[in-house]
Amino acid sequence: MHGSLAATTEGLPLGLCAVRFWTRKDFKGCNKLKKSINPMRVPIEEKESIRWLKNLEASNNLLQVPQRCVHVGDRESDIYELFCLAKELDTNFLIRSCHNRNIDGEYHKIEEKMAAAPDMGTYTIKLENSREVRTRKVTLNIKFQHVDLVVPIDKRKAYENVSVTIIDAKEVRCPKGITPIIWRLITNLKIRSLSEAIEKITWYQQRWKIEVFHKILKSGLKAESLKFQDTRRLVNTISVFCILGWRVFWMTMINRVIPGDSPKLVFTSDEINLLNGVKYKSSTKHNNIVSEYIKKVAILGGYLARNNDPPPGNIVIWRGMQKLNDMLYGYRIYKNKIDRFIGDEIG
């Protein structure tokens, strides 16, 4: 499943705006074709990479505001056809570079151009849960340059050169034994200052949200454990899981983005009634706000809710929601029996 997650610049997931189910059997002849001709000459329609273009197009069709959308992707989405499609659809992209592409001008490769570019300033980010250490501050040296990407030779009949901005963000003074952060981003958005370049880097940081969403599907909802033999049933079940997974992720992030909003934004009246019975020790005053109710869900999932604890994450939220759903099911059975009993007494 190749999904496109819509999110705000603050990281609040709004839902999936495109989903494409596919199997490698659909592209079985592609690898064989690559052995006989230059892989660059293989039409994009015959490659697995076509899913990136299909999702970009589907997202724009759904949202109907292509100029306001920024399609963020990892190195796998560094596809020339995608750049051209974005230009055709009048939409924006922010892609992590994978290829050292040809460019116009004095320097003929992106690598050479960026090596000669002046330093524009630095930007410090907080990196969490890296492989080497749990949390560390990273200072990035920022460069950016406007370039014209030269269309690959084998694509010149169908495509034209594309104007983009390259942003280089490289870690300085990296601790010994730690892999340094090196990001090279390609975008068709205009960048005129350091602050605008930093803004695009913060947008790219939101790309990890799709990885978190897939983690919820796989680890929380156990989507990979499904044993259906019928493709249609498998797709239908995963589609439902996508809605459930989004709700867990949305609750986790809404607690951080707008914690003071009403709990009715997130929970039904029955869920609120049940959560009112969840008590925990805290020195802070309990208010009727969404963050308190999400905290109670997390407590059901094992969250300790100590005063200095960070906001609850996805794991305790999905565990808590499973328990809340069990409680809700029992509550509704009890409520139906009481209503039936009262109805019989009146009758």
NUDO-819578 format. One record per residue (C-alpha): residue number from 0; residue in three letters; x, y, z. Coordinates in steps of 0.25 Angstrom, whole numbers, plus 5000, padded with zeros to 4 digits. Example, Ala and Ser with C-alpha at 12.3 -4.5 7.8 and 13.67 -1.06 7.14 Angstrom:
<nodes>
 resi resn   c1   c2   c3
    0  ALA 5049 4982 5031
    1  SER 5055 4996 5029
</nodes>
This chain:
<nodes>
 resi resn   c1   c2   c3
    0  MET 5000 5000 5000
    1  HIS 5006 5013 4996
    2  GLY 4999 5024 5004
    3  SER 4999 5039 5004
    4  LEU 4997 5046 5017
    5  ALA 4991 5060 5018
    6  ALA 4997 5068 5029
    7  THR 4998 5082 5034
    8  THR 5011 5089 5035
    9  GLU 5010 5087 5051
   10  GLY 5009 5072 5048
   11  LEU 4994 5070 5050
   12  PRO 4990 5058 5041
   13  LEU 4977 5061 5034
   14  GLY 4976 5047 5027
   15  LEU 4980 5040 5015
   16  CYS 4978 5047 5002
   17  ALA 4982 5036 4993
   18  VAL 4984 5021 4994
   19  ARG 4989 5012 4984
   20  PHE 4990 4997 4986
   21  TRP 5000 4989 4977
   22  THR 5008 4976 4975
   23  ARG 5021 4974 4969
   24  LYS 5014 4964 4960
   25  ASP 5009 4976 4952
   26  PHE 5023 4980 4949
   27  LYS 5029 4966 4947
   28  GLY 5035 4969 4933
   29  CYS 5042 4982 4937
   30  ASN 5055 4976 4943
   31  LYS 5056 4967 4931
   32  LEU 5055 4979 4922
   33  LYS 5065 4987 4930
   34  LYS 5075 4976 4927
   35  SER 5074 4978 4912
   36  ILE 5073 4993 4911
   37  ASN 5077 5005 4919
   38  PRO 5068 5006 4931
   39  MET 5066 5021 4928
   40  ARG 5059 5017 4915
   41  VAL 5049 5008 4922
   42  PRO 5035 5016 4922
   43  ILE 5031 5021 4935
   44  GLU 5017 5014 4933
   45  GLU 5025 5001 4934
   46  LYS 5032 5004 4947
   47  GLU 5028 5003 4961
   48  SER 5031 5017 4963
   49  ILE 5019 5021 4955
   50  ARG 5011 5020 4969
   51  TRP 5018 5033 4973
   52  LEU 5012 5040 4961
   53  LYS 4998 5034 4962
   54  ASN 4997 5038 4977
   55  LEU 5002 5052 4974
   56  GLU 4991 5053 4963
   57  ALA 4980 5047 4972
   58  SER 4984 5056 4984
   59  ASN 4982 5068 4975
   60  ASN 4969 5063 4970
   61  LEU 4963 5061 4984
   62  LEU 4968 5074 4990
   63  GLN 4965 5083 4978
   64  VAL 4976 5093 4983
   65  PRO 4989 5089 4976
   66  GLN 4996 5103 4978
   67  ARG 4994 5101 4993
   68  CYS 4999 5087 4994
   69  VAL 5014 5083 4996
   70  HIS 5017 5068 4993
   71  VAL 5028 5063 5002
   72  GLY 5035 5051 4999
   73  ASP 5048 5043 5002
   74  ARG 5059 5039 4993
   75  GLU 5051 5029 4986
   76  SER 5042 5040 4980
   77  ASP 5054 5047 4973
   78  ILE 5048 5044 4959
   79  TYR 5049 5054 4948
   80  GLU 5035 5051 4943
   81  LEU 5030 5055 4956
   82  PHE 5036 5068 4955
   83  CYS 5030 5070 4941
   84  LEU 5016 5066 4946
   85  ALA 5016 5075 4958
   86  LYS 5020 5087 4948
   87  GLU 5008 5082 4939
   88  LEU 4998 5082 4950
   89  ASP 5003 5095 4956
   90  THR 5006 5089 4970
   91  ASN 5019 5088 4979
   92  PHE 5028 5078 4983
   93  LEU 5039 5076 4994
   94  ILE 5048 5064 4991
   95  ARG 5060 5058 4997
   96  SER 5070 5057 4986
   97  CYS 5076 5043 4982
   98  HIS 5083 5046 4969
   99  ASN 5094 5055 4965
  100  ARG 5087 5061 4954
  101  ASN 5092 5069 4942
  102  ILE 5090 5084 4942
  103  ASP 5092 5096 4933
  104  GLY 5102 5107 4936
  105  GLU 5117 5107 4940
  106  TYR 5116 5094 4948
  107  HIS 5110 5082 4942
  108  LYS 5106 5074 4954
  109  ILE 5098 5077 4966
  110  GLU 5109 5072 4975
  111  GLU 5119 5082 4969
  112  LYS 5109 5094 4969
  113  MET 5106 5092 4984
  114  ALA 5121 5090 4988
  115  ALA 5124 5104 4982
  116  ALA 5111 5110 4988
  117  PRO 5113 5120 5000
  118  ASP 5109 5117 5014
  119  MET 5096 5124 5017
  120  GLY 5095 5121 5032
  121  THR 5092 5110 5042
  122  TYR 5079 5104 5048
  123  THR 5078 5095 5061
  124  ILE 5068 5084 5062
  125  LYS 5065 5074 5073
  126  LEU 5067 5060 5068
  127  GLU 5059 5049 5075
  128  ASN 5061 5034 5075
  129  SER 5072 5033 5066
  130  ARG 5080 5020 5065
  131  GLU 5092 5024 5073
  132  VAL 5086 5033 5084
  133  ARG 5072 5035 5089
  134  THR 5072 5051 5088
  135  ARG 5082 5061 5083
  136  LYS 5083 5075 5077
  137  VAL 5088 5076 5063
  138  THR 5093 5089 5057
  139  LEU 5091 5089 5042
  140  ASN 5099 5097 5032
  141  ILE 5090 5103 5021
  142  LYS 5093 5105 5007
  143  PHE 5083 5108 4995
  144  GLN 5084 5110 4980
  145  HIS 5074 5112 4969
  146  VAL 5078 5103 4957
  147  ASP 5072 5097 4944
  148  LEU 5071 5082 4944
  149  VAL 5075 5077 4930
  150  VAL 5065 5067 4925
  151  PRO 5072 5053 4924
  152  ILE 5076 5049 4909
  153  ASP 5066 5038 4908
  154  LYS 5054 5047 4913
  155  ARG 5057 5059 4904
  156  LYS 5046 5056 4894
  157  ALA 5035 5056 4905
  158  TYR 5040 5066 4915
  159  GLU 5047 5079 4917
  160  ASN 5057 5085 4927
  161  VAL 5051 5088 4941
  162  SER 5055 5100 4950
  163  VAL 5057 5096 4964
  164  THR 5064 5101 4977
  165  ILE 5074 5091 4984
  166  ILE 5075 5092 4999
  167  ASP 5087 5086 5006
  168  ALA 5086 5084 5021
  169  LYS 5099 5077 5027
  170  GLU 5102 5075 5041
  171  VAL 5114 5082 5047
  172  ARG 5122 5077 5059
  173  CYS 5116 5064 5059
  174  PRO 5120 5055 5071
  175  LYS 5130 5044 5069
  176  GLY 5123 5031 5066
  177  ILE 5110 5037 5061
  178  THR 5105 5037 5047
  179  PRO 5104 5052 5043
  180  ILE 5091 5058 5037
  181  ILE 5092 5061 5022
  182  TRP 5080 5065 5015
  183  ARG 5079 5070 5001
  184  LEU 5065 5075 4997
  185  ILE 5060 5079 4983
  186  THR 5048 5088 4982
  187  ASN 5041 5096 4972
  188  LEU 5037 5106 4983
  189  LYS 5044 5120 4983
  190  ILE 5054 5122 4993
  191  ARG 5060 5136 4995
  192  SER 5066 5136 5009
  193  LEU 5071 5127 5020
  194  SER 5058 5127 5028
  195  GLU 5050 5122 5016
  196  ALA 5061 5111 5014
  197  ILE 5059 5107 5029
  198  GLU 5044 5107 5027
  199  LYS 5045 5097 5016
  200  ILE 5054 5088 5025
  201  THR 5044 5088 5036
  202  TRP 5033 5084 5026
  203  TYR 5042 5073 5021
  204  GLN 5043 5068 5036
  205  GLN 5028 5065 5035
  206  ARG 5031 5054 5025
  207  TRP 5034 5045 5036
  208  LYS 5019 5045 5040
  209  ILE 5016 5035 5029
  210  GLU 5026 5026 5035
  211  VAL 5019 5027 5049
  212  PHE 5005 5025 5042
  213  HIS 5011 5012 5036
  214  LYS 5016 5008 5049
  215  ILE 5002 5009 5055
  216  LEU 4996 5000 5044
  217  LYS 5007 4990 5046
  218  SER 5010 4989 5061
  219  GLY 4997 4995 5067
  220  LEU 4987 4989 5057
  221  LYS 4995 4977 5053
  222  ALA 4992 4979 5038
  223  GLU 5003 4970 5034
  224  SER 4997 4958 5042
  225  LEU 4984 4958 5033
  226  LYS 4982 4944 5027
  227  PHE 4972 4947 5016
  228  GLN 4974 4939 5003
  229  ASP 4964 4948 4995
  230  THR 4970 4962 4991
  231  ARG 4957 4969 4992
  232  ARG 4955 4966 5006
  233  LEU 4970 4969 5010
  234  VAL 4968 4983 5003
  235  ASN 4955 4986 5010
  236  THR 4961 4982 5024
  237  ILE 4973 4990 5022
  238  SER 4965 5002 5018
  239  VAL 4957 5001 5031
  240  PHE 4970 5000 5038
  241  CYS 4975 5013 5031
  242  ILE 4963 5020 5038
  243  LEU 4966 5014 5051
  244  GLY 4981 5017 5050
  245  TRP 4978 5031 5046
  246  ARG 4969 5034 5058
  247  VAL 4980 5029 5068
  248  PHE 4991 5037 5061
  249  TRP 4981 5049 5060
  250  MET 4978 5048 5075
  251  THR 4993 5047 5078
  252  MET 4996 5060 5070
  253  ILE 4984 5068 5074
  254  ASN 4988 5067 5088
  255  ARG 5001 5074 5085
  256  VAL 4995 5084 5074
  257  ILE 4982 5089 5081
  258  PRO 4982 5083 5095
  259  GLY 4972 5093 5100
  260  ASP 4961 5090 5091
  261  SER 4947 5083 5094
  262  PRO 4948 5068 5097
  263  LYS 4935 5068 5088
  264  LEU 4945 5070 5076
  265  VAL 4951 5056 5078
  266  PHE 4941 5048 5087
  267  THR 4926 5044 5086
  268  SER 4917 5047 5098
  269  ASP 4918 5032 5103
  270  GLU 4933 5032 5102
  271  ILE 4934 5045 5110
  272  ASN 4924 5039 5121
  273  LEU 4933 5027 5122
  274  LEU 4946 5035 5123
  275  ASN 4940 5044 5134
  276  GLY 4942 5031 5143
  277  VAL 4957 5030 5140
  278  LYS 4964 5037 5152
  279  TYR 4979 5039 5153
  280  LYS 4988 5047 5163
  281  SER 4993 5060 5158
  282  SER 4996 5074 5164
  283  THR 4990 5081 5152
  284  LYS 4976 5086 5152
  285  HIS 4967 5077 5143
  286  ASN 4960 5085 5132
  287  ASN 4949 5080 5122
  288  ILE 4959 5081 5111
  289  VAL 4963 5070 5101
  290  SER 4977 5068 5106
  291  GLU 4972 5063 5119
  292  TYR 4963 5053 5113
  293  ILE 4974 5048 5103
  294  LYS 4983 5047 5115
  295  LYS 4972 5038 5122
  296  VAL 4972 5029 5109
  297  ALA 4987 5028 5110
  298  ILE 4986 5024 5125
  299  LEU 4977 5012 5121
  300  GLY 4988 5009 5112
  301  GLY 4999 5009 5122
  302  TYR 5003 5024 5122
  303  LEU 5008 5028 5136
  304  ALA 5004 5043 5135
  305  ARG 5014 5048 5144
  306  ASN 5016 5063 5145
  307  ASN 5029 5063 5137
  308  ASP 5026 5052 5127
  309  PRO 5025 5056 5112
  310  PRO 5012 5056 5105
  311  PRO 5007 5042 5102
  312  GLY 5011 5035 5089
  313  ASN 5004 5026 5079
  314  ILE 5007 5013 5086
  315  VAL 4999 5016 5099
  316  ILE 4988 5023 5091
  317  TRP 4985 5011 5083
  318  ARG 4986 5002 5095
  319  GLY 4977 5012 5103
  320  MET 4967 5012 5091
  321  GLN 4966 4997 5091
  322  LYS 4962 4997 5105
  323  LEU 4953 5009 5104
  324  ASN 4946 5001 5092
  325  ASP 4944 4989 5101
  326  MET 4938 4998 5112
  327  LEU 4929 5005 5102
  328  TYR 4924 4992 5097
  329  GLY 4920 4987 5111
  330  TYR 4914 5000 5114
  331  ARG 4905 5000 5102
  332  ILE 4901 4986 5105
  333  TYR 4897 4990 5120
  334  LYS 4890 5003 5115
  335  ASN 4882 4995 5105
  336  LYS 4878 4985 5116
  337  ILE 4874 4996 5125
  338  ASP 4866 5003 5114
  339  ARG 4859 4990 5111
  340  PHE 4856 4988 5126
  341  ILE 4850 5002 5127
  342  GLY 4842 5000 5115
  343  ASP 4836 4986 5120
  344  GLU 4833 4993 5133
  345  ILE 4825 5004 5127
  346  GLY 4818 4995 5118
</nodes>
